[in-house]
Amino acid sequence: MHASFNERERTAALWLGWWRTGVTRLLLLWEHPAWAALLAMLAYGLIAARRGSVVRLTKYPYFNYLADAFLHGQLYLRLRPELTRDLSLFDGQLYLYWPPFPAVVLMPFVALFGIRMSDVLATLALGGLNVALVALLLRRAVERKVIAVSPLQRALLVLFFALGTVHATLAPYGMVWFVGQLVGFACVACAYLAALSLRRVPAFLLAGVGIGAALLTRNHLALAGLWPAWYLLYEHRSDGWRRLGHYVAVGIAPVVLAVLLLAAYNWLRFGSPFDNGLAYHRMADIFVRDYQRYGAFSLHYLRTNLFYQFVAYPLPFRPNSTYGGSLFLLSPAFFGAVWAVVRASRLISTWVLATTVLLVAIPILLLMGTGWVQWGPRYTLDYTVPLLLLTAIGIRRWPLWLLCVLTAVSIIHYIVGALYLGKFVM
C-alpha cells in the first residue's frame, strides 16, 4: 500500500513537471518575434471577428482616403468618406489634420487594392508588427545590457504588451485614430531598435529616420527620441568630438527634414507652416465650447486627463467607462516601471527613460479630450516603448509568480475591455 502511494506521488510529480514544461514552452513562443506576431494577430483577429469580418472597412478609414489623394497628386481628399467626423473643412475641401505618414505607409496597399482596402486588416498587421518589434527590442536591450531579464521574463513582457495594455484595444478595430497610433508606435520602436542594434553612422541615421517618421505621424513623438539620443551619445563617447559631431548631424538631419516636410505640407494646404487644420476640424459637440475658450492644449484639461489616465477604473461598466482608465490599475505590470525609478536611482539610463516618458506625457496631459472613445488610457501608447524598458528594469528581481499574476490581471482587463469597446467603435 505504501509503495502504491509513492507511485501515485511520482506520477503526479511527473505530470506536474510535464505541465510546467509545456506551459513554459508555450510562454516562450512569445519571446520569439515571429511567433509573437502570429499569436498576437490571431488574438486580435478573434476579437475583431466578434464584430464582423476582419476584412471589413470601418466608417473612419480616413488614411485610406488620404493615401488615395496622394496617389492622385493632391493633398485634399479626392473622394468624400461616408462620415466626416474629425475631418477639417477648408475652402470647400476636406483635409486630415493628423500628420500624413500613416497615409504614406498605406499608399502601396491602396494602390493595389483600392480605397476600400480593409483598415481593420491594416491594424491587425500593424499590431502584429508592433508585438514583433517589442520582442526584438527586448532581446537587443538584453544583449546591450540595458536590461537584465531572462527569456521567460521577456516572453511575459511581450505577452503583457500584446494583450495587457491599450495596444490590445487598438489593433482589432481599424479607424483613423488607431491606425495613427499604431504606426507611431512602430516608428518609435524602430528608432530604439536601431539605437540598440547598430553602431556609428547607421545607428544615428536610422534612429533619426525612425524619430522623423514618428514626428510625421504624431508630432509629440519626436520627444520619445530623448533616450535613444542619450544612449547613442553615451555608447560613442570614446569616438572623439569630431566624429561625434558628425554622428549627431547625421542623426538630426532626418528629424529636421521631417519638420521641413511637415511645414511645407501645412503651407501648401492652409497657407501657413504652423497651421495643421485643427481649427477647422469637425469636432464632437462636447468639445466645441472648451476649444473656443481654452484651445487644443491647456492646463485646464490637466485634471481631467490625469484622472482618466491614472485614477479612473472603468469596471463595472457604466457610461463613462469609455472615457479612459488608470494606466497602472488596468496594466499593473507597469508598476515595475515605478519600482525601477525607486530602486535604480543611480542609473542614468533609468532616469533618462523616465524623463522621456514624462516629456511625451506632457502634451497628452494638456490635450483637449481624454482619447474617448477608448478602453484604458489609449494615448499612453505613445510612451509605451520607454515605459516597457523601465518595466523590464524594475521587474528584474521580482519573483516570476508575481509577474505572471500581474500579467494575467492585465490581460483579463484588456480582453474584457477590447470586447466591450467593440460595441462603441464599430
C-alpha positions as CSV (number, residue, x, y, z in Angstrom):
1,M,0.0,0.0,0.0
2,H,2.9,2.3,0.9
3,A,4.5,1.5,-2.5
4,S,1.2,2.3,-4.3
5,F,1.1,5.7,-2.6
6,N,4.7,6.5,-3.6
7,E,3.9,5.5,-7.1
8,R,0.9,7.9,-7.3
9,E,3.1,10.6,-5.9
10,R,5.7,10.1,-8.5
11,T,3.1,10.0,-11.3
12,A,1.6,13.3,-10.0
13,A,5.0,14.9,-9.8
14,L,5.8,13.7,-13.4
15,W,2.5,15.1,-14.7
16,L,3.2,18.4,-12.9
17,G,6.6,18.6,-14.4
18,W,5.3,18.0,-17.9
19,W,2.6,20.6,-17.3
20,R,5.1,23.2,-16.2
21,T,7.4,22.4,-19.1
22,G,4.6,22.6,-21.6
23,V,3.4,26.0,-20.2
24,T,6.9,27.3,-20.2
25,R,7.4,26.3,-23.8
26,L,4.1,27.9,-24.8
27,L,5.1,31.1,-23.0
28,L,8.5,31.2,-24.6
29,L,6.8,31.4,-28.0
30,W,6.1,35.0,-27.1
31,E,9.8,35.7,-26.8
32,H,10.3,34.8,-30.4
33,P,9.4,37.8,-32.6
34,A,7.8,35.9,-35.5
35,W,5.7,33.6,-33.2
36,A,4.7,36.6,-31.0
37,A,3.5,38.5,-34.1
38,L,1.4,35.5,-35.3
39,L,-0.1,34.8,-31.9
40,A,-0.9,38.4,-31.3
41,M,-2.6,38.7,-34.8
42,L,-4.6,35.6,-34.1
43,A,-5.8,37.1,-30.8
44,Y,-6.6,40.5,-32.3
45,G,-8.3,38.7,-35.2
46,L,-10.6,36.8,-32.9
47,I,-11.5,40.0,-31.1
48,A,-12.2,41.8,-34.4
49,A,-14.3,38.8,-35.6
50,R,-16.7,39.3,-32.8
51,R,-17.9,42.5,-34.6
52,G,-17.9,41.1,-38.1
53,S,-15.5,40.3,-40.9
54,V,-11.8,41.0,-40.3
55,V,-11.5,42.3,-43.9
56,R,-14.2,44.9,-43.5
57,L,-13.9,48.6,-43.8
58,T,-14.8,50.8,-40.9
59,K,-16.7,54.1,-41.1
60,Y,-13.5,56.1,-40.4
61,P,-10.8,54.8,-42.8
62,Y,-9.5,58.4,-43.5
63,F,-5.9,57.4,-44.1
64,N,-7.1,55.3,-47.0
65,Y,-8.7,58.3,-48.5
66,L,-5.5,60.5,-47.9
67,A,-3.4,57.7,-49.5
68,D,-5.7,57.8,-52.5
69,A,-5.4,61.6,-52.6
70,F,-1.6,61.4,-52.6
71,L,-1.7,58.7,-55.3
72,H,-3.6,61.2,-57.4
73,G,-1.3,64.1,-56.7
74,Q,-3.4,66.2,-54.3
75,L,-3.5,67.0,-50.6
76,Y,-7.2,67.2,-50.0
77,L,-9.5,64.2,-50.2
78,R,-10.4,63.2,-53.8
79,L,-13.4,61.2,-52.6
80,R,-15.8,62.0,-49.8
81,P,-16.0,59.5,-46.9
82,E,-19.3,58.3,-45.7
83,L,-18.8,60.2,-42.4
84,T,-16.7,63.3,-41.9
85,R,-16.3,63.5,-38.1
86,D,-12.9,65.0,-37.2
87,L,-12.0,65.9,-40.7
88,S,-11.0,69.6,-41.5
89,L,-13.2,71.5,-43.9
90,F,-11.3,74.4,-45.5
91,D,-12.2,76.3,-48.7
92,G,-14.8,73.7,-49.5
93,Q,-12.3,70.8,-49.4
94,L,-11.8,68.0,-46.8
95,Y,-8.4,67.5,-45.2
96,L,-6.9,65.5,-42.4
97,Y,-5.4,67.5,-39.5
98,W,-3.3,64.5,-38.5
99,P,0.3,64.3,-39.9
100,P,0.5,62.3,-43.1
101,F,3.0,59.5,-42.6
102,P,0.4,56.7,-42.0
103,A,-1.2,57.5,-45.3
104,V,2.3,57.2,-46.9
105,V,2.6,53.7,-45.3
106,L,-0.8,52.7,-46.8
107,M,-0.2,54.1,-50.3
108,P,1.2,50.8,-51.8
109,F,-1.7,48.9,-50.5
110,V,-4.3,51.4,-51.6
111,A,-2.7,51.4,-55.0
112,L,-3.0,47.6,-55.2
113,F,-6.4,47.0,-53.5
114,G,-8.2,50.4,-53.8
115,I,-9.6,52.8,-51.4
116,R,-11.8,50.2,-49.8
117,M,-8.8,48.2,-48.5
118,S,-9.7,47.0,-45.0
119,D,-8.4,49.3,-42.3
120,V,-9.2,46.5,-39.8
121,L,-6.8,44.2,-41.6
122,A,-4.3,47.1,-41.6
123,T,-4.4,47.5,-37.9
124,L,-4.2,43.7,-37.4
125,A,-1.0,43.7,-39.4
126,L,0.4,46.7,-37.6
127,G,-0.5,45.2,-34.3
128,G,1.4,42.0,-35.1
129,L,4.4,44.1,-36.3
130,N,4.5,46.1,-33.1
131,V,4.5,42.9,-31.0
132,A,7.3,41.5,-33.0
133,L,9.3,44.8,-32.6
134,V,8.8,44.7,-28.9
135,A,10.1,41.1,-28.7
136,L,13.1,42.0,-30.8
137,L,13.7,45.2,-28.8
138,L,13.8,43.4,-25.5
139,R,16.3,40.9,-27.0
140,R,18.6,43.7,-28.1
141,A,18.2,45.5,-24.8
142,V,19.4,42.4,-23.0
143,E,22.3,42.0,-25.4
144,R,23.4,45.6,-24.8
145,K,22.9,45.2,-21.1
146,V,20.3,47.9,-20.9
147,I,18.1,45.4,-19.1
148,A,18.8,42.1,-17.5
149,V,15.9,39.7,-17.7
150,S,15.5,36.0,-18.6
151,P,13.9,34.7,-21.8
152,L,10.8,33.8,-19.8
153,Q,10.6,37.2,-18.3
154,R,10.9,38.7,-21.8
155,A,8.2,36.4,-23.0
156,L,5.8,37.5,-20.3
157,L,6.6,41.2,-21.0
158,V,5.8,40.7,-24.7
159,L,2.6,38.9,-23.8
160,F,1.8,41.7,-21.4
161,F,2.3,44.3,-24.1
162,A,0.3,42.4,-26.7
163,L,-2.8,41.6,-24.6
164,G,-2.5,43.5,-21.3
165,T,-2.1,47.1,-22.5
166,V,-4.1,49.6,-24.6
167,H,-2.4,48.1,-27.7
168,A,-4.9,45.2,-27.4
169,T,-7.8,47.6,-27.9
170,L,-6.4,49.4,-30.9
171,A,-5.1,46.6,-33.1
172,P,-8.5,44.8,-33.7
173,Y,-10.6,47.8,-34.8
174,G,-9.1,49.8,-37.7
175,M,-10.2,53.5,-37.8
176,V,-8.0,56.6,-38.4
177,W,-7.2,57.2,-34.8
178,F,-6.0,53.7,-34.1
179,V,-4.0,53.4,-37.3
180,G,-2.1,56.6,-36.5
181,Q,-1.2,55.5,-33.0
182,L,-0.1,52.0,-34.2
183,V,2.1,53.5,-36.9
184,G,3.6,56.0,-34.4
185,F,4.4,53.2,-32.0
186,A,6.2,51.2,-34.8
187,C,8.2,54.3,-35.7
188,V,9.4,54.8,-32.2
189,A,10.1,51.1,-31.7
190,C,12.2,51.1,-34.9
191,A,14.2,54.1,-33.7
192,Y,15.0,52.4,-30.3
193,L,15.8,49.2,-32.1
194,A,18.2,50.9,-34.5
195,A,20.0,52.6,-31.5
196,L,20.4,49.2,-29.7
197,S,21.3,47.1,-32.8
198,L,23.7,49.3,-34.8
199,R,26.8,51.4,-34.4
200,R,28.1,54.7,-35.6
201,V,26.6,56.3,-38.7
202,P,23.9,53.6,-39.4
203,A,22.7,53.8,-35.8
204,F,22.4,57.5,-35.7
205,L,20.9,57.7,-39.2
206,L,18.2,55.0,-38.8
207,A,17.3,56.2,-35.3
208,G,16.9,59.7,-36.7
209,V,14.7,58.3,-39.5
210,G,12.5,56.5,-37.0
211,I,12.0,59.6,-34.9
212,G,11.5,61.7,-38.0
213,A,8.8,59.3,-39.2
214,A,7.2,59.3,-35.7
215,L,7.1,63.1,-35.9
216,L,5.3,62.9,-39.2
217,T,2.8,60.5,-37.6
218,R,2.2,62.2,-34.2
219,N,4.2,65.4,-33.7
220,H,5.0,65.0,-30.0
221,L,6.5,61.5,-30.6
222,A,9.7,63.4,-31.5
223,L,10.2,63.8,-27.7
224,A,10.5,60.0,-27.5
225,G,13.9,60.4,-29.2
226,L,15.5,61.6,-25.9
227,W,16.5,58.2,-24.7
228,P,18.0,56.8,-28.0
229,A,19.8,60.1,-28.5
230,W,21.3,59.8,-25.0
231,Y,22.1,56.1,-25.4
232,L,23.9,56.7,-28.7
233,L,25.9,59.6,-27.4
234,Y,26.9,57.5,-24.3
235,E,27.9,54.5,-26.4
236,H,30.0,56.5,-28.8
237,R,31.6,58.9,-26.2
238,S,35.1,57.5,-26.9
239,D,35.0,58.2,-30.6
240,G,36.1,61.8,-30.2
241,W,34.3,65.1,-30.6
242,R,34.8,65.4,-34.3
243,R,33.3,62.0,-35.1
244,L,30.6,62.5,-32.5
245,G,29.6,65.8,-34.1
246,H,29.4,64.1,-37.5
247,Y,27.2,61.3,-36.0
248,V,24.9,63.9,-34.4
249,A,24.5,65.8,-37.6
250,V,23.6,62.5,-39.4
251,G,21.0,61.7,-36.7
252,I,19.4,65.1,-36.6
253,A,19.2,65.5,-40.4
254,P,16.1,63.2,-40.8
255,V,14.3,64.9,-38.0
256,V,15.0,68.4,-39.5
257,L,13.9,67.1,-42.9
258,A,10.6,65.8,-41.3
259,V,10.0,69.2,-39.7
260,L,10.5,70.9,-43.1
261,L,8.3,68.4,-44.9
262,L,5.5,68.9,-42.3
263,A,5.8,72.7,-42.6
264,A,5.6,72.5,-46.4
265,Y,2.6,70.1,-46.1
266,N,0.8,72.6,-43.9
267,W,1.7,75.6,-46.0
268,L,0.5,74.0,-49.2
269,R,-2.8,73.2,-47.6
270,F,-3.6,76.1,-45.4
271,G,-1.1,78.8,-46.3
272,S,0.9,78.6,-43.1
273,P,3.7,76.2,-42.0
274,F,2.2,76.3,-38.5
275,D,-1.4,75.6,-39.4
276,N,-2.3,71.9,-39.4
277,G,-6.0,72.4,-39.9
278,L,-7.0,71.6,-36.3
279,A,-9.0,74.8,-36.1
280,Y,-11.2,73.7,-39.0
281,H,-11.9,70.1,-37.9
282,R,-15.4,68.9,-37.3
283,M,-15.0,68.0,-33.6
284,A,-17.7,66.4,-31.5
285,D,-20.1,68.9,-30.0
286,I,-18.9,68.3,-26.4
287,F,-15.5,69.7,-27.3
288,V,-16.6,72.9,-29.1
289,R,-17.1,75.2,-26.0
290,D,-13.8,74.1,-24.4
291,Y,-11.9,74.5,-27.7
292,Q,-13.2,78.0,-28.2
293,R,-12.3,79.0,-24.7
294,Y,-9.1,77.2,-24.0
295,G,-7.7,76.0,-27.3
296,A,-6.4,72.5,-28.1
297,F,-3.8,72.5,-25.3
298,S,-4.3,74.0,-21.9
299,L,-3.7,73.4,-18.2
300,H,-7.5,73.4,-18.0
301,Y,-7.5,69.9,-19.3
302,L,-4.8,68.6,-16.9
303,R,-7.1,67.5,-14.0
304,T,-9.5,65.5,-16.2
305,N,-6.7,63.8,-18.2
306,L,-4.8,62.9,-15.0
307,F,-8.0,61.3,-13.6
308,Y,-8.8,59.3,-16.7
309,Q,-5.2,58.2,-17.4
310,F,-4.1,57.3,-13.8
311,V,-7.1,57.1,-11.4
312,A,-10.3,56.0,-13.1
313,Y,-11.3,52.4,-13.0
314,P,-13.9,51.5,-15.7
315,L,-15.4,48.4,-14.1
316,P,-18.2,47.8,-13.6
317,F,-19.4,49.0,-17.0
318,R,-21.0,52.5,-16.9
319,P,-21.5,55.4,-19.2
320,N,-18.0,56.9,-18.6
321,S,-16.2,53.6,-18.9
322,T,-15.1,54.5,-22.4
323,Y,-13.5,57.8,-21.3
324,G,-10.4,56.1,-20.1
325,G,-8.9,54.1,-17.2
326,S,-5.9,54.0,-14.9
327,L,-2.6,53.0,-16.6
328,F,-1.4,51.1,-13.5
329,L,-4.7,49.7,-12.3
330,L,-5.6,48.2,-15.7
331,S,-2.0,47.2,-16.5
332,P,-0.5,46.5,-13.1
333,A,2.7,45.0,-14.5
334,F,3.6,48.7,-15.3
335,F,4.2,49.1,-11.5
336,G,7.6,47.6,-12.5
337,A,8.5,50.9,-14.1
338,V,7.7,52.8,-10.8
339,W,9.9,50.2,-9.0
340,A,12.7,50.8,-11.5
341,V,12.7,54.5,-10.7
342,V,12.6,53.9,-6.9
343,R,15.3,51.2,-6.8
344,A,17.6,52.2,-9.6
345,S,18.0,55.9,-8.7
346,R,21.8,55.9,-9.5
347,L,21.4,54.5,-13.1
348,I,21.4,57.4,-15.6
349,S,19.7,55.3,-18.2
350,T,16.8,54.7,-15.9
351,W,16.3,58.4,-15.2
352,V,16.6,59.2,-18.9
353,L,13.9,56.7,-19.7
354,A,11.7,58.1,-17.0
355,T,12.3,61.7,-18.3
356,T,11.4,60.5,-21.9
357,V,8.1,59.1,-20.6
358,L,7.4,62.4,-18.8
359,L,8.2,64.5,-21.9
360,V,5.9,62.5,-24.2
361,A,3.2,62.5,-21.5
362,I,3.1,66.3,-21.0
363,P,1.4,67.2,-24.4
364,I,-1.0,64.3,-23.8
365,L,-2.0,65.5,-20.4
366,L,-2.6,69.0,-21.7
367,L,-4.7,67.9,-24.7
368,M,-8.4,68.6,-25.1
369,G,-10.2,65.3,-24.7
370,T,-9.1,62.1,-23.0
371,G,-9.0,59.9,-26.1
372,W,-12.6,58.9,-25.9
373,V,-14.0,56.5,-27.1
374,Q,-11.4,54.1,-25.6
375,W,-10.8,51.4,-23.0
376,G,-8.0,52.4,-20.8
377,P,-5.7,55.4,-21.5
378,R,-5.0,54.9,-25.2
379,Y,-2.8,57.9,-25.5
380,T,-0.3,56.3,-23.2
381,L,0.7,54.0,-26.0
382,D,2.8,57.0,-27.3
383,Y,5.3,56.5,-24.5
384,T,5.0,52.7,-24.0
385,V,8.3,51.9,-25.6
386,P,10.4,53.6,-22.9
387,L,7.9,52.6,-20.3
388,L,8.4,48.9,-21.2
389,L,12.1,49.2,-20.9
390,L,11.6,50.8,-17.5
391,T,9.3,48.0,-16.6
392,A,11.9,45.4,-17.6
393,I,14.4,47.1,-15.4
394,G,12.0,47.2,-12.5
395,I,10.9,43.5,-12.6
396,R,14.4,42.1,-12.8
397,R,14.4,40.6,-9.3
398,W,10.6,40.1,-8.9
399,P,9.5,36.5,-8.3
400,L,8.2,35.0,-11.5
401,W,4.9,34.2,-10.0
402,L,4.3,37.9,-9.3
403,L,4.9,38.9,-12.9
404,C,2.7,36.1,-14.1
405,V,-0.2,37.2,-11.8
406,L,0.1,40.9,-12.8
407,T,0.3,39.9,-16.5
408,A,-2.8,37.7,-16.1
409,V,-4.7,40.5,-14.4
410,S,-3.7,43.0,-17.1
411,I,-4.8,40.6,-19.9
412,I,-8.2,39.9,-18.3
413,H,-8.8,43.7,-18.0
414,Y,-7.9,44.3,-21.7
415,I,-9.6,41.3,-23.3
416,V,-12.8,42.2,-21.5
417,G,-12.3,45.9,-22.4
418,A,-11.5,45.2,-26.0
419,L,-14.7,43.1,-26.4
420,Y,-16.7,45.8,-24.7
421,L,-15.2,48.6,-26.7
422,G,-16.2,46.9,-29.9
423,K,-19.9,47.9,-29.2
424,F,-18.9,51.5,-29.5
425,V,-16.3,51.8,-32.2
426,M,-17.9,49.7,-34.9
